[in-house]
Amino acid sequence: MMHNNFKPLTLAVAVATAALSGQAMAGAFQLNEQGVSGQGTSNAGRASTVTDATIVFGNPAGMSFLDRAQVTAGTAFLTVDTDIKNADGSATGSNEGDMVPDTFIPFGFYVQPINDNLHFGLGVYAPFGLITDYEGQFQGRFFGDRSKVEVVTVQPTISVKFSEQFSAGFGLTYNQIDGELTANTQGGPVGFFDQTGAFTPTGVAGEGDVDIEGDDNAWGFTFGAMYKPWEHTTFGFAYHSEVEYDLEGKARFTNVRGQGDPTVVAGIGPVVPVGTASQQVDADLSITLPEVWDFSVTHELNDRWTVMAGAAMTNWSEFDELRVENDVREIVEAQNYEDSWQYSIGTAYQLNPQWVLRTGLAYDETPIKDEYRSVRVPSDDRIIFSLGAGWTPTPDLTVDVAYSYIHESDAEISQEEENRGTYEADFENTAQAFGAQLTYRF
């Protein structure tokens, strides 16, 4: 009977990577909250604009153009609003929406010049992750319930300035992923055995649930280059590598039955089969988070106006399957994501020596094909509009704030699987992000 109990595990873990959430500020479950000065321009020019120590993430080569040691730290506050409309499915239940709780996403960076041509930097940030948590009787609960996944990255970095026009940088990334996933499962058959041993079903046992927890640590890398062919124009390129994780953890079952098999708890005679009250097994999940290529340009029109533009490609097409390993058998399920692009334009206006004003607009493609969209990632293409400001009361201190509004195309969900039933709905998603950071120069 044990092999049947892995059916709910398959169903729950098959959406593990998707469960990182589609409500972040970049495609699928990728986060863009690694700096507030960049947020103000919707991250236009992220790989070519050197403003503060957040360039450690944006483009490690840019550290070479910072002339003082400095630390930048801050946080983004993300609030998401979701309306679920036109819902229908085989299960009964509610469709309240707003399954993403308000979330703070902190970050911190440090840059230290070693000499005129060599800089060291260190960053701590979250490149992926969020939380989704539907209500207890969500109608689509058999396709997804609660998901909590966090990825934290530590990045030591070195940059080298080869000339006043060209620099390059390289960094290692140490990444920790930690997550918890839960899903509801439908109950197995209830009935009795007659004197011949034949089973007669009379109903279905109550719903169960599966809770999966796992974590892992893995290494990656990043590198970039920055080139200034003219005094007021800068081109930037940055690369963030893919990271392969092998999550190890536990899967706990409550009132979970096998795929349709009754349980004999007595000899021949009337019995009522019951679900597994509690059971725990080992579970391994291998996932690869994608590489990102970021290209941008920054041009100073005059002493007051600066314009920037960027294009970033996330290589999601490498995420084509979810592979689960256990003591019984290997499970492989298709995801079939597509590569996606984010395009952005922005501008900064130097109002006076103390104040700079920013704005930006971005278009963010989803990597999710319509036929694979699920309640775990009910998202589509996005438009991001941002405003920001920087205040420098003294040469040593700058305070940056930013606001972003994210509007998403309506995401249509239509799911159908054996033993999970059907669910379809239209998800209307919007989000707001408020950011604040402080930079201190030594």
C-alpha positions in Angstrom: 0.0 0.0 0.0 2.9 2.4 0.6 3.5 3.0 -3.1 0.0 4.4 -3.5 0.6 7.0 -0.8 3.2 8.7 -3.1 0.4 9.8 -5.4 -0.4 12.9 -3.3 3.3 13.6 -3.0 3.6 13.6 -6.8 0.8 16.0 -7.1 2.0 18.4 -4.5 5.7 18.4 -5.4 5.0 18.6 -9.2 4.3 22.3 -8.6 7.1 23.0 -6.2 9.1 25.4 -8.3 5.9 27.2 -9.5 5.0 27.6 -5.9 7.7 30.2 -5.4 4.9 32.4 -6.7 3.8 34.3 -9.7 3.2 37.5 -7.8 6.8 38.8 -7.7 7.9 41.8 -9.7 9.6 39.8 -12.5 8.6 36.8 -14.6 7.2 33.7 -12.8 8.8 33.7 -9.4 11.9 35.9 -10.0 12.3 38.9 -7.8 13.6 42.4 -8.8 13.8 43.9 -5.4 17.6 44.3 -5.0 17.8 48.1 -4.8 15.5 51.1 -4.5 17.5 53.5 -6.6 17.0 51.1 -9.5 13.4 50.5 -8.6 12.6 54.2 -9.2 13.4 53.7 -13.0 11.8 50.2 -13.2 15.3 48.9 -13.2 16.1 50.5 -16.6 19.8 50.8 -16.9 20.4 48.4 -14.1 23.7 47.1 -15.6 25.0 50.5 -16.8 24.0 53.0 -14.1 26.4 53.4 -11.1 24.6 55.1 -8.3 25.5 53.2 -5.1 26.6 49.9 -3.7 23.5 48.1 -5.2 25.6 47.9 -8.4 27.2 44.8 -6.8 24.1 42.9 -8.0 23.2 45.1 -11.0 26.7 44.7 -12.6 29.8 43.9 -10.5 32.0 45.7 -13.1 30.4 49.0 -12.0 32.1 48.9 -8.6 35.2 50.2 -10.3 33.4 53.6 -10.8 32.7 54.1 -7.1 35.5 56.2 -5.6 34.6 55.7 -1.9 33.8 52.8 0.3 30.0 52.6 1.0 27.2 50.5 2.3 23.7 50.4 1.0 20.8 48.7 2.8 17.1 48.8 2.5 13.9 46.9 2.0 10.9 46.7 -0.4 7.4 46.2 0.9 5.2 44.3 -1.6 1.4 44.2 -1.4 -0.6 42.2 -3.9 -4.3 42.3 -4.8 -6.0 39.3 -6.6 -9.6 39.0 -7.7 -10.8 35.5 -8.8 -13.7 35.6 -11.2 -15.7 33.1 -13.3 -14.6 30.3 -11.1 -15.9 26.8 -11.7 -14.8 23.3 -10.8 -15.6 19.8 -9.6 -15.0 20.7 -6.0 -17.1 23.1 -3.9 -15.5 26.0 -2.1 -14.7 29.7 -2.0 -12.6 31.9 -4.2 -11.6 34.8 -2.0 -8.3 35.6 -3.8 -5.6 37.8 -2.1 -3.5 34.7 -1.4 -0.2 36.6 -1.3 0.4 38.2 2.2 2.1 41.5 2.5 5.8 40.9 2.4 9.1 42.7 3.2 12.1 41.9 1.0 15.4 43.2 2.5 18.8 43.6 0.9 22.3 44.9 1.8 25.5 45.7 -0.2 29.0 46.9 0.6 31.8 48.2 -1.7 35.4 48.7 -0.6 38.1 50.2 -3.0 41.3 48.3 -2.6 43.3 50.6 -4.9 42.5 52.7 -7.9 41.9 49.7 -10.1 40.6 47.0 -7.8 37.4 46.9 -5.8 35.8 44.4 -3.4 32.0 44.1 -2.9 29.6 42.0 -0.9 25.9 41.6 -1.3 23.0 39.8 0.5 19.7 39.7 -1.3 16.7 37.6 -2.4 16.7 36.7 -6.1 13.6 34.3 -5.9 10.7 33.6 -3.6 7.5 34.6 -2.1 4.4 33.2 -0.3 1.0 32.1 -1.5 -1.6 31.0 1.0 -5.2 30.3 -0.1 -8.1 30.1 2.3 -8.8 26.7 3.8 -11.8 25.9 1.6 -10.4 27.3 -1.7 -12.2 25.7 -4.6 -9.0 24.9 -6.4 -7.3 23.5 -3.2 -6.5 20.1 -4.8 -4.3 21.9 -7.3 -2.6 24.1 -4.7 -3.0 25.4 -1.2 -0.1 27.0 0.7 3.4 27.6 -0.6 6.4 29.3 1.2 9.8 29.3 -0.5 12.7 31.6 0.2 16.0 32.0 -1.6 18.8 34.0 0.0 22.0 34.8 -1.8 25.4 36.0 -0.4 27.7 37.4 -3.2 31.4 38.2 -2.6 32.6 40.2 -5.7 35.8 41.6 -7.3 36.0 44.3 -10.0 39.0 45.4 -12.1 39.2 48.8 -13.9 41.3 48.3 -17.0 41.0 52.0 -18.1 38.7 54.9 -17.5 36.5 53.5 -20.2 36.3 49.7 -19.4 35.9 47.6 -16.3 35.0 44.0 -15.5 33.7 42.2 -12.4 33.2 38.7 -11.2 31.4 37.2 -8.1 30.5 33.9 -6.6 27.0 33.4 -5.2 26.2 31.1 -2.2 22.5 30.4 -2.3 20.2 28.9 0.3 16.7 27.7 -0.6 14.1 26.8 2.0 10.5 25.9 1.4 7.2 24.4 2.6 4.4 23.3 0.4 0.9 22.0 1.3 -1.9 20.6 -0.8 -5.3 19.1 -0.1 -6.0 15.6 -1.3 -9.3 13.9 -2.0 -10.3 11.0 0.3 -10.3 7.4 -0.7 -13.3 5.1 -1.0 -15.4 4.1 2.0 -17.4 0.8 1.9 -17.5 -2.8 3.1 -16.4 -6.3 2.2 -19.0 -9.0 1.8 -18.5 -12.6 2.8 -16.9 -13.3 -0.6 -14.3 -10.6 -0.2 -15.8 -8.3 -2.7 -15.6 -4.6 -1.9 -18.7 -2.4 -2.2 -18.1 1.4 -2.0 -20.5 3.5 -0.2 -18.8 6.9 -0.2 -15.6 8.7 0.0 -13.5 9.5 3.1 -12.8 13.0 4.2 -10.2 15.2 2.6 -6.5 14.9 3.6 -3.5 17.0 3.1 0.2 16.8 2.4 2.9 19.0 3.9 6.3 19.0 2.2 9.4 20.7 3.7 12.9 20.8 2.2 16.1 22.9 1.9 19.4 23.0 0.1 22.5 25.1 -0.4 24.2 25.6 -3.8 26.8 27.8 -5.6 26.6 29.9 -8.6 28.4 32.9 -10.1 27.9 36.3 -11.8 30.1 38.5 -14.0 29.7 41.7 -15.9 31.4 44.3 -18.0 31.0 48.1 -18.4 32.2 50.2 -21.3 32.1 54.0 -21.7 33.0 54.8 -25.3 32.1 58.4 -24.7 32.2 60.6 -21.6 28.4 60.7 -21.1 27.4 57.2 -22.4 27.8 53.9 -20.6 27.0 50.4 -21.9 26.6 47.5 -19.4 26.3 43.7 -19.5 25.7 41.4 -16.5 25.2 37.7 -16.3 23.8 35.7 -13.4 24.3 31.9 -13.7 21.7 29.2 -13.2 21.8 27.4 -9.8 21.0 23.7 -9.4 19.4 22.6 -6.2 18.7 19.2 -4.7 16.2 19.8 -2.0 16.0 17.1 0.7 13.3 17.0 3.2 10.2 15.3 4.5 6.6 14.8 3.3 4.0 14.4 6.0 0.6 13.0 5.2 -2.7 13.4 7.2 -5.7 11.4 6.3 -4.2 10.6 2.9 -5.2 7.4 1.1 -3.8 5.5 -1.8 -5.1 5.8 -5.3 -8.5 4.1 -4.8 -7.4 1.1 -2.8 -9.5 0.3 0.4 -7.7 -0.7 3.5 -8.6 -3.9 5.3 -8.5 -3.2 9.0 -10.3 -6.4 10.0 -10.9 -9.8 8.6 -13.8 -10.7 6.3 -16.9 -8.8 7.2 -18.3 -5.2 7.2 -15.4 -2.7 7.6 -15.0 1.0 6.9 -11.6 1.7 5.4 -9.8 4.7 6.9 -7.1 7.0 5.7 -3.6 7.2 7.0 -3.9 9.3 10.1 -0.2 10.4 10.0 2.8 9.3 8.0 6.1 10.8 7.1 8.5 9.8 4.3 11.7 11.2 2.8 11.4 13.2 -0.4 14.0 14.7 -2.8 13.3 17.4 -5.4 15.8 18.6 -8.0 15.2 22.0 -9.5 17.3 24.5 -11.5 16.7 28.2 -11.2 17.5 30.0 -14.5 20.3 32.1 -15.7 19.7 35.8 -16.5 21.4 38.0 -19.2 21.0 41.8 -18.6 21.9 44.4 -21.2 21.5 48.2 -20.7 22.7 51.7 -21.7 22.8 55.0 -19.8 23.2 58.4 -21.4 23.6 61.8 -19.7 21.8 64.3 -21.9 23.1 67.2 -19.8 23.9 68.1 -16.2 20.3 67.5 -15.2 18.7 64.8 -17.4 19.9 61.1 -17.6 18.1 58.5 -19.7 18.5 54.7 -19.6 17.1 51.6 -21.2 17.5 47.9 -20.7 16.6 44.4 -21.8 17.0 41.3 -19.6 16.5 37.7 -20.8 15.7 34.9 -18.3 16.5 31.5 -19.7 13.4 29.8 -18.4 13.4 27.2 -21.2 15.8 25.2 -19.2 13.0 24.6 -16.7 11.3 21.9 -18.7 10.5 19.3 -16.0 10.2 18.7 -12.3 12.0 15.5 -11.1 11.1 13.9 -7.8 13.1 11.0 -6.3 12.1 8.7 -3.5 12.7 5.2 -2.1 10.1 3.8 -4.4 10.3 5.3 -7.8 11.5 8.4 -9.8 8.7 10.8 -10.8 9.1 13.3 -13.7 6.5 15.8 -14.7 6.7 18.4 -17.5 6.7 22.2 -16.9 7.8 23.5 -20.4 8.5 27.1 -19.5 9.7 29.6 -22.2 12.5 32.1 -22.2 11.2 35.5 -21.2 12.3 39.1 -21.7 11.9 42.2 -19.6 12.2 45.6 -21.4 12.5 48.9 -19.5 13.1 52.6 -20.1 13.7 55.3 -17.5 14.9 58.7 -16.7 16.5 60.7 -13.8 16.3 64.4 -13.3 18.8 66.2 -11.0 16.5 68.8 -9.5 19.4 70.3 -7.4 22.6 69.1 -5.7 20.5 67.4 -3.0 17.5 65.9 -4.9 17.2 63.5 -7.9 13.8 62.4 -9.3 13.3 59.2 -11.2 10.6 57.4 -13.2 10.5 54.3 -15.4 8.3 51.9 -17.3 8.9 48.2 -17.9 7.2 45.4 -19.8 7.7 41.9 -18.3 6.9 38.8 -20.3 5.7 35.6 -18.5 7.5 32.4 -19.2 4.4 30.3 -18.5 2.5 28.8 -21.4 -1.3 29.1 -21.3 -1.8 25.4 -21.1 0.5 25.0 -18.1 -0.7 27.9 -16.0 -1.9 26.8 -12.6 -3.3 28.1 -9.4 0.3 28.0 -8.0 1.4 30.6 -10.6 -1.8 32.4 -11.8 0.1 35.1 -13.6 0.6 36.6 -17.1 2.5 39.5 -18.8 3.0 42.6 -16.7 3.5 46.3 -17.0 5.5 48.1 -14.2 5.3 51.8 -13.7 7.7 53.4 -11.1 8.5 56.7 -9.4 11.4 57.4 -7.2 13.6 60.0 -5.5 17.0 60.3 -3.9 17.9 62.8 -1.2 21.6 63.6 -0.4 21.7 66.0 2.6 25.4 65.5 3.0 28.1 64.0 0.6 28.3 61.0 2.9 24.5 60.1 3.1 21.8 59.4 0.5 18.2 58.3 1.2 16.3 56.7 -1.7 12.6 55.9 -1.9 10.5 54.4 -4.7 7.0 53.3 -5.6 6.0 50.8 -8.3 2.6 49.8 -9.6 2.3 46.4 -11.3 -0.6 45.7 -13.6 -1.0 42.2 -15.0 -3.0 40.8 -17.9 -5.9 38.6 -16.8 -4.6 35.1 -16.2 -6.9 32.3 -17.3 -6.6 29.0 -15.4 -8.0 25.8 -16.7 -6.8 22.6 -14.9 -8.0 19.0 -15.1 -6.3 15.9 -13.6 -7.4 12.5 -12.6 -7.9 12.3 -8.8 -7.8 16.1 -8.5 -10.9 17.0 -10.6 -11.2 20.2 -12.5 -10.8 23.9 -11.8 -11.0 27.0 -14.0 -11.1 30.7 -13.2 -9.8 34.1 -14.3 -7.2 35.8 -12.0 -6.9 39.6 -12.0 -3.7 40.6 -10.3 -2.2 43.9 -9.4 0.6 44.8 -7.0 2.2 47.8 -5.3 5.8 47.9 -4.1 7.2 50.6 -1.7 11.0 50.8 -1.3 13.4 52.7 1.0 17.1 52.4 1.3 20.0 54.3 2.9 23.6 54.7 1.5 26.4 55.8 3.7 29.9 56.6 2.3 33.1 56.3 4.3 
